[in-house]
Amino acid sequence: MIYFWMMNRLLNDLHSISKNAIPILDTIIPIHTYVPLDLSKDNGELIGINITDFSICQNYIDTVLKRKQGIVAYGGYLEERNLYNDTESFTATSSPIRNIHLGIDFWCAAGTIVNVPLNGTVHSFDYNNVVGDYGPTIILKHVLGTHTFYTLYGHLSLDSLDGLFVGKEFKAGEIVGRLGTPDINVNYAPHLHFQMIRNLEGNQGDYPGVCAKAQLPFYRKNCPDPNLLLKLD
């Protein structure tokens, strides 16, 4: 009972941080140009498309952005995807298939600025350069009232890690990094993976961003919907 009360308090506190949408990419990009993107396995437009190829994925994203007159395509929280079908770490027969996305992706041009949505300090960072992973990754620690939680920023540029150290402070709205290119973000079209995490479970510079269906009850609680904070819908 206490756990669920604390969980609800955190979600309410996150929701109350701002009444307005919080831009997580370059603030010169208007919020109204953030448009929803569906990369789920149920999207009929993706039938017959090899979405695991970053250039094909980028072409589809560009089509959606043009159709919706957007600059940033976003979405993916708890989305079941075929995007990971070519990556052994997600599809190995020795373990359950992991294809449910635990954060929100923001697809935009490589080099685009990434902003911190709320005050925090650097918990850890790493270059996770195995294919299918995050590439350059930063995890920030946040304290909100009695709550401590974390935000993860994946698929950044390598120079986003320059000058970082554990405990470095970032204020809301400051630049934490930039979006990386496919060769650096380990074979994905340029985007930010943004994830909220209640308990890092001892991880440093990395945390699962995709889970198996059987793991979903735990990860749904441990990784709240980032849109509670960002309010993009």
C-alpha positions as CSV (number, residue, x, y, z in Angstrom):
1,M,0.0,0.0,0.0
2,I,2.8,2.4,0.9
3,Y,4.6,1.7,-2.4
4,F,1.5,2.6,-4.5
5,W,0.9,5.7,-2.4
6,M,4.5,6.8,-3.0
7,M,4.2,6.0,-6.7
8,N,1.1,8.0,-7.1
9,R,2.7,10.9,-5.2
10,L,5.6,10.9,-7.7
11,L,3.3,10.8,-10.7
12,N,1.3,13.7,-9.3
13,D,4.4,15.7,-8.5
14,L,5.8,15.2,-12.0
15,H,2.5,16.3,-13.5
16,S,2.5,19.4,-11.4
17,I,6.0,20.7,-12.4
18,S,4.6,22.6,-15.4
19,K,1.1,23.4,-16.8
20,N,2.6,23.8,-20.3
21,A,4.5,21.5,-22.6
22,I,8.2,21.3,-21.9
23,P,10.4,21.2,-25.0
24,I,13.2,18.6,-24.7
25,L,14.9,19.5,-28.0
26,D,16.2,22.9,-29.2
27,T,13.9,25.6,-27.8
28,I,13.8,27.3,-31.2
29,I,11.8,24.4,-32.5
30,P,8.1,25.3,-31.8
31,I,6.1,22.8,-29.7
32,H,3.4,22.7,-32.4
33,T,5.9,21.1,-34.8
34,Y,6.3,18.0,-32.5
35,V,4.1,15.5,-34.2
36,P,3.1,11.9,-33.1
37,L,4.8,9.0,-34.8
38,D,3.6,5.4,-34.7
39,L,6.4,2.8,-35.1
40,S,4.3,0.0,-33.6
41,K,4.0,-3.5,-35.2
42,D,0.3,-2.7,-35.7
43,N,1.0,0.3,-38.0
44,G,-0.3,-0.9,-41.4
45,E,2.0,1.6,-43.2
46,L,5.0,-0.4,-42.0
47,I,3.9,-3.7,-43.5
48,G,6.6,-4.9,-45.9
49,I,9.0,-2.1,-44.8
50,N,12.3,-3.1,-43.3
51,I,12.1,-0.6,-40.5
52,T,15.3,-2.0,-39.0
53,D,17.3,-0.3,-41.7
54,F,18.1,3.2,-40.4
55,S,17.9,4.8,-43.9
56,I,14.5,3.2,-44.6
57,C,13.3,4.2,-41.1
58,Q,14.5,7.7,-41.7
59,N,12.6,7.9,-45.0
60,Y,9.4,6.8,-43.3
61,I,9.9,9.4,-40.5
62,D,10.5,12.1,-43.2
63,T,7.3,11.1,-44.9
64,V,5.3,11.5,-41.7
65,L,6.9,14.8,-40.9
66,K,6.1,16.1,-44.3
67,R,2.5,14.9,-44.1
68,K,2.0,16.5,-40.7
69,Q,4.1,19.6,-41.3
70,G,6.3,18.7,-38.4
71,I,10.0,19.1,-37.4
72,V,10.2,16.5,-34.6
73,A,8.5,13.1,-34.7
74,Y,7.9,11.6,-31.2
75,G,6.3,8.7,-29.5
76,G,6.8,5.1,-28.5
77,Y,6.1,4.7,-24.8
78,L,5.1,1.1,-24.2
79,E,5.0,0.6,-28.0
80,E,5.5,-3.0,-29.3
81,R,7.8,-2.7,-32.2
82,N,9.5,-4.6,-35.0
83,L,12.3,-2.1,-35.0
84,Y,14.6,-4.5,-33.1
85,N,14.0,-7.6,-35.2
86,D,17.6,-7.6,-36.6
87,T,19.3,-7.4,-33.3
88,E,20.3,-10.6,-31.5
89,S,20.3,-9.0,-28.0
90,F,16.6,-8.4,-28.4
91,T,15.5,-11.5,-30.3
92,A,17.8,-14.3,-29.0
93,T,15.9,-17.6,-28.7
94,S,17.6,-18.3,-25.4
95,S,15.5,-15.5,-23.7
96,P,12.1,-13.8,-24.2
97,I,11.9,-11.4,-27.2
98,R,12.2,-7.8,-26.0
99,N,10.3,-5.4,-28.2
100,I,8.3,-3.1,-25.9
101,H,9.8,0.4,-25.8
102,L,10.0,2.0,-22.3
103,G,10.7,5.6,-23.2
104,I,9.7,8.3,-25.7
105,D,11.8,8.7,-28.9
106,F,12.2,12.2,-30.4
107,W,13.3,11.8,-34.1
108,C,15.0,14.9,-35.5
109,A,18.2,15.9,-37.4
110,A,21.6,14.8,-36.1
111,G,23.2,17.6,-34.1
112,T,19.9,18.9,-32.7
113,I,20.3,20.2,-29.2
114,V,18.9,18.2,-26.3
115,N,17.6,20.2,-23.3
116,V,17.2,19.1,-19.7
117,P,13.5,19.3,-18.7
118,L,14.2,19.7,-15.0
119,N,17.0,20.4,-12.6
120,G,19.4,17.4,-12.1
121,T,22.9,16.2,-11.6
122,V,24.9,13.7,-13.6
123,H,24.5,10.2,-12.1
124,S,26.6,8.3,-14.7
125,F,27.4,8.2,-18.5
126,D,28.9,5.8,-21.0
127,Y,29.3,5.0,-24.7
128,N,27.2,1.9,-25.1
129,N,28.5,1.1,-28.6
130,V,27.1,-2.4,-29.1
131,V,24.7,-2.5,-32.1
132,G,21.1,-2.0,-30.9
133,D,22.2,-0.1,-27.7
134,Y,22.1,3.6,-27.0
135,G,25.5,4.8,-28.2
136,P,26.5,7.8,-26.0
137,T,24.3,7.9,-23.0
138,I,23.8,10.2,-20.0
139,I,21.8,9.5,-16.9
140,L,20.7,12.4,-14.6
141,K,19.6,12.2,-11.0
142,H,16.7,14.3,-9.8
143,V,15.2,15.0,-6.4
144,L,11.6,16.2,-6.3
145,G,10.3,16.6,-2.7
146,T,10.9,13.3,-1.1
147,H,11.3,11.5,-4.4
148,T,14.6,10.5,-6.1
149,F,14.4,9.4,-9.7
150,Y,16.4,9.4,-12.9
151,T,16.2,10.5,-16.6
152,L,18.1,8.7,-19.3
153,Y,19.3,10.4,-22.6
154,G,20.4,7.9,-25.3
155,H,21.6,8.1,-28.9
156,L,23.6,11.3,-28.3
157,S,26.7,12.6,-30.1
158,L,30.1,11.5,-28.8
159,D,31.0,15.1,-27.8
160,S,27.9,15.2,-25.6
161,L,30.1,13.2,-23.1
162,D,32.9,15.8,-23.1
163,G,33.5,17.5,-19.8
164,L,31.0,15.4,-17.9
165,F,31.6,14.2,-14.4
166,V,29.5,12.6,-11.7
167,G,27.6,15.3,-9.8
168,K,27.8,17.9,-12.5
169,E,24.7,20.1,-12.2
170,F,22.2,20.9,-15.0
171,K,19.4,23.4,-14.6
172,A,16.1,23.0,-16.4
173,G,16.4,24.2,-20.0
174,E,20.2,23.8,-20.2
175,I,21.9,21.8,-23.0
176,V,22.8,18.3,-22.0
177,G,23.9,17.1,-25.4
178,R,23.1,16.7,-29.1
179,L,21.6,14.0,-31.3
180,G,24.1,11.6,-32.7
181,T,24.5,10.2,-36.3
182,P,23.7,6.5,-37.1
183,D,27.4,5.5,-37.0
184,I,27.7,6.8,-33.5
185,N,24.2,5.9,-32.1
186,V,24.7,2.3,-33.2
187,N,22.7,2.1,-36.4
188,Y,19.5,4.0,-35.7
189,A,18.1,7.1,-37.5
190,P,19.0,10.2,-35.4
191,H,16.8,10.5,-32.4
192,L,16.8,11.0,-28.6
193,H,15.6,8.1,-26.4
194,F,14.3,9.8,-23.3
195,Q,13.3,7.6,-20.3
196,M,12.3,8.1,-16.7
197,I,13.4,5.6,-14.2
198,R,12.5,5.2,-10.5
199,N,15.1,2.6,-9.5
200,L,18.3,2.1,-11.6
201,E,18.9,-1.3,-10.0
202,G,22.6,-0.6,-9.7
203,N,23.1,0.3,-13.4
204,Q,25.7,2.9,-14.4
205,G,25.4,4.8,-17.7
206,D,22.9,2.3,-19.0
207,Y,19.4,0.9,-18.3
208,P,17.1,-1.3,-20.4
209,G,15.1,0.7,-22.8
210,V,13.1,-2.2,-24.2
211,C,11.5,-5.1,-22.3
212,A,9.7,-8.4,-22.9
213,K,6.0,-8.7,-22.5
214,A,6.4,-10.8,-19.3
215,Q,8.5,-8.0,-17.8
216,L,6.0,-5.2,-18.5
217,P,4.3,-5.1,-15.1
218,F,7.6,-4.2,-13.4
219,Y,8.9,-1.8,-16.0
220,R,5.6,0.0,-16.4
221,K,5.9,1.0,-12.7
222,N,9.7,1.6,-12.7
223,C,9.6,3.7,-15.9
224,P,6.7,6.1,-15.8
225,D,5.4,7.8,-18.9
226,P,7.7,10.7,-19.7
227,N,4.7,12.6,-21.0
228,L,3.5,13.1,-17.4
229,L,6.4,15.6,-17.2
230,L,6.6,16.8,-20.8
231,K,2.9,17.2,-21.6
232,L,3.2,17.0,-25.4
233,D,-0.2,15.4,-25.9
